[in-house]
Amino acid sequence: MNRHILQSGFRKIYRLYFGIALAATALILIGICGKAGAAILPPSGTGSDWFIDMNRFALSAHAALKCDDCHGSMTEDGLKHTDEKRPDFLKQSATRAYDYARCRRCHELSFKRYLEGGHAKALREEKDPSKEKKQVTGEKIMAPTCGECHASHYERSGLSRVAVGQRMLGACASCHPANAASYRNNIHGRVGIDLGNPKAAFCTDCHGAHTVDSLKNPQTALLACKRCHPKAETEFTGIVIHASLESVPAADAPKKAEVIWIHRIRWIALAVLALSLAFFVAHSFLWLLREIHDKLRKH
Amino acid sequence: MQATSITPDAPIRFSVLHRLLHLVVMFGFTGLAVTGLSLGLSSTAPARGFMWLIGGASHAAWLHRCCAVVTYGCVVIHAFWFLYYKFGLAGAWTGPDSIVPSLKDLKDFKHHLAYFFGLEKTPPRFDKFSYMEKIEYWALFIGMNTMGITGLVLWYPECFTRYLPGFFVNLAQVLHFYEALLAIVVKFFIHIGMVHFRPEIYPADTSIFTGRSHTE
């Protein structure tokens, strides 16, 4: 009788122990899956077109503005809404048609920086018929205005640094896919985008929010590095962040040579790894087979 | 528990110092492996989940560096012990008890291969350390130092770029990653598998923890 009670007591303790262990494992797994799901990147591009999703607009930073604050009144400049004389109006891109100088009224500093920066320079060159059209990547891409990077109707305020960084990568990647990919492979991208660390550097932390500098000049690059690495000196800027051949401009031959060396060393390291593992695995496998054979023969 | 019995008066194979160093390196190396792999494979869900569990990338970096200092500390202590063994104890570099590779290792290797394919009835009689143990020892010794040097470059890039071209930091990162992959696969699969799970030894070879040898 006593032994029976004792045994059932033990059984209860075991059940409790395994129950707690199972629950803890399940919690950890749920935590891992939940956390992993949270880090999915938003789609690239801003999603702006002629048709506005008012549910999303109501949640955006511009929700308090009325339509005509940005778009003018229905009869402005002697134009009528809708203009029967221009039936093809809706066929052009919404972001190319809008006059983004209107953003300046509220975003003076950002607009000033944009005008000084690389994107505005590209836009001026694009509009200048005397200059040859420059292509950033393979396909023809137009120089960006505000609306190419920011979804004016949907952009939300109060997002965390990491959330802004992750969305930013999507926006930058729509024109600079190779640079976005090489950034994600770099320590900054891994720590910031994958692991969600707010201390990591996102695109604009180095390239500037509206100035978008290419950082080709080492002294400009050094200023960017020094924001987080105060002890850095000029050669520190020689560390290749975008270490892929696609993200180095064709004109930058020394950097291309460095990236080729990084690739060569990677292939050599991979070959050493593969050969060593081939030796270890084959040796162990043969050894195991032989010992199993010996064991079986003895029985 | 063990296939071959260990008698209390069996010869000591590993001294207290070596057992202690092995134990510390065992935990230090595991810590380095899990935190390092979580960064190296950061785009995968398990890596992100593990990083979240231990409190983010900053904590992982701190943990990785702590484990690195402890593990490399063991290498330094071992190097000092080696010097003491040579000069204090006037120990021999060569001979049957040595970790230094010798001609006999080549013969043992050929004999062992012949045994694998059934050309020899018995495995070779190894000295105190077999050729496989010597390979692992020296691979680990070289690996620990290259990992230490490349790791230090990645830890203090500001300092090293004063003397080296910037892209050497990229090279250090590449070497650190592939060396780590090699070490992790060899230690967690080949070392544990062949030292403990071989049919001859299964379930465990306790000599690195108790110090007692069960051969001879």
HADDOCK unambig.tbl for C-alpha pairs under 7 A between the chains (distance, minus, plus):
assign (segid A and resid 32 and name CA) (segid B and resid 46 and name CA) 6.73 0.50 0.50
assign (segid A and resid 32 and name CA) (segid B and resid 49 and name CA) 4.12 0.50 0.50
assign (segid A and resid 32 and name CA) (segid B and resid 50 and name CA) 6.99 0.50 0.50
assign (segid A and resid 33 and name CA) (segid B and resid 49 and name CA) 6.96 0.50 0.50
assign (segid A and resid 35 and name CA) (segid B and resid 49 and name CA) 5.95 0.50 0.50
assign (segid A and resid 36 and name CA) (segid B and resid 45 and name CA) 4.94 0.50 0.50
assign (segid A and resid 36 and name CA) (segid B and resid 48 and name CA) 6.01 0.50 0.50
assign (segid A and resid 36 and name CA) (segid B and resid 49 and name CA) 5.97 0.50 0.50
assign (segid A and resid 190 and name CA) (segid B and resid 42 and name CA) 6.09 0.50 0.50
assign (segid A and resid 191 and name CA) (segid B and resid 57 and name CA) 6.32 0.50 0.50
assign (segid A and resid 194 and name CA) (segid B and resid 42 and name CA) 5.89 0.50 0.50
assign (segid A and resid 194 and name CA) (segid B and resid 43 and name CA) 5.69 0.50 0.50
assign (segid A and resid 194 and name CA) (segid B and resid 48 and name CA) 6.99 0.50 0.50
assign (segid A and resid 195 and name CA) (segid B and resid 42 and name CA) 6.85 0.50 0.50
assign (segid A and resid 195 and name CA) (segid B and resid 48 and name CA) 5.99 0.50 0.50
assign (segid A and resid 195 and name CA) (segid B and resid 56 and name CA) 6.84 0.50 0.50
assign (segid A and resid 195 and name CA) (segid B and resid 57 and name CA) 6.38 0.50 0.50
assign (segid A and resid 197 and name CA) (segid B and resid 56 and name CA) 6.86 0.50 0.50
assign (segid A and resid 197 and name CA) (segid B and resid 57 and name CA) 6.38 0.50 0.50
assign (segid A and resid 231 and name CA) (segid B and resid 158 and name CA) 6.07 0.50 0.50
assign (segid A and resid 232 and name CA) (segid B and resid 158 and name CA) 4.88 0.50 0.50
assign (segid A and resid 233 and name CA) (segid B and resid 158 and name CA) 6.98 0.50 0.50
assign (segid A and resid 233 and name CA) (segid B and resid 162 and name CA) 6.90 0.50 0.50
assign (segid A and resid 235 and name CA) (segid B and resid 161 and name CA) 5.71 0.50 0.50
assign (segid A and resid 235 and name CA) (segid B and resid 162 and name CA) 6.63 0.50 0.50
assign (segid A and resid 235 and name CA) (segid B and resid 165 and name CA) 6.37 0.50 0.50
assign (segid A and resid 235 and name CA) (segid B and resid 166 and name CA) 5.59 0.50 0.50
assign (segid A and resid 236 and name CA) (segid B and resid 158 and name CA) 6.22 0.50 0.50
assign (segid A and resid 236 and name CA) (segid B and resid 161 and name CA) 5.37 0.50 0.50
assign (segid A and resid 236 and name CA) (segid B and resid 166 and name CA) 5.47 0.50 0.50
assign (segid A and resid 237 and name CA) (segid B and resid 166 and name CA) 6.65 0.50 0.50
assign (segid A and resid 238 and name CA) (segid B and resid 165 and name CA) 6.67 0.50 0.50
assign (segid A and resid 238 and name CA) (segid B and resid 166 and name CA) 4.02 0.50 0.50
assign (segid A and resid 238 and name CA) (segid B and resid 167 and name CA) 5.89 0.50 0.50
assign (segid A and resid 239 and name CA) (segid B and resid 166 and name CA) 4.15 0.50 0.50
assign (segid A and resid 239 and name CA) (segid B and resid 167 and name CA) 4.67 0.50 0.50
assign (segid A and resid 239 and name CA) (segid B and resid 169 and name CA) 6.26 0.50 0.50
assign (segid A and resid 239 and name CA) (segid B and resid 170 and name CA) 6.57 0.50 0.50
assign (segid A and resid 240 and name CA) (segid B and resid 167 and name CA) 5.87 0.50 0.50
assign (segid A and resid 240 and name CA) (segid B and resid 170 and name CA) 6.68 0.50 0.50
assign (segid A and resid 258 and name CA) (segid B and resid 167 and name CA) 6.62 0.50 0.50
assign (segid A and resid 262 and name CA) (segid B and resid 170 and name CA) 6.87 0.50 0.50
assign (segid A and resid 262 and name CA) (segid B and resid 171 and name CA) 5.85 0.50 0.50
assign (segid A and resid 266 and name CA) (segid B and resid 174 and name CA) 6.09 0.50 0.50
assign (segid A and resid 269 and name CA) (segid B and resid 175 and name CA) 6.60 0.50 0.50
assign (segid A and resid 269 and name CA) (segid B and resid 178 and name CA) 6.15 0.50 0.50
assign (segid A and resid 270 and name CA) (segid B and resid 178 and name CA) 6.74 0.50 0.50
assign (segid A and resid 273 and name CA) (segid B and resid 178 and name CA) 6.86 0.50 0.50
assign (segid A and resid 273 and name CA) (segid B and resid 182 and name CA) 5.82 0.50 0.50
assign (segid A and resid 280 and name CA) (segid B and resid 190 and name CA) 6.88 0.50 0.50
assign (segid A and resid 284 and name CA) (segid B and resid 194 and name CA) 6.77 0.50 0.50
assign (segid A and resid 286 and name CA) (segid B and resid 116 and name CA) 5.91 0.50 0.50
assign (segid A and resid 287 and name CA) (segid B and resid 116 and name CA) 5.96 0.50 0.50
assign (segid A and resid 288 and name CA) (segid B and resid 198 and name CA) 6.38 0.50 0.50
assign (segid A and resid 290 and name CA) (segid B and resid 116 and name CA) 5.45 0.50 0.50
assign (segid A and resid 291 and name CA) (segid B and resid 199 and name CA) 6.23 0.50 0.50
assign (segid A and resid 291 and name CA) (segid B and resid 200 and name CA) 6.83 0.50 0.50
assign (segid A and resid 292 and name CA) (segid B and resid 199 and name CA) 6.40 0.50 0.50
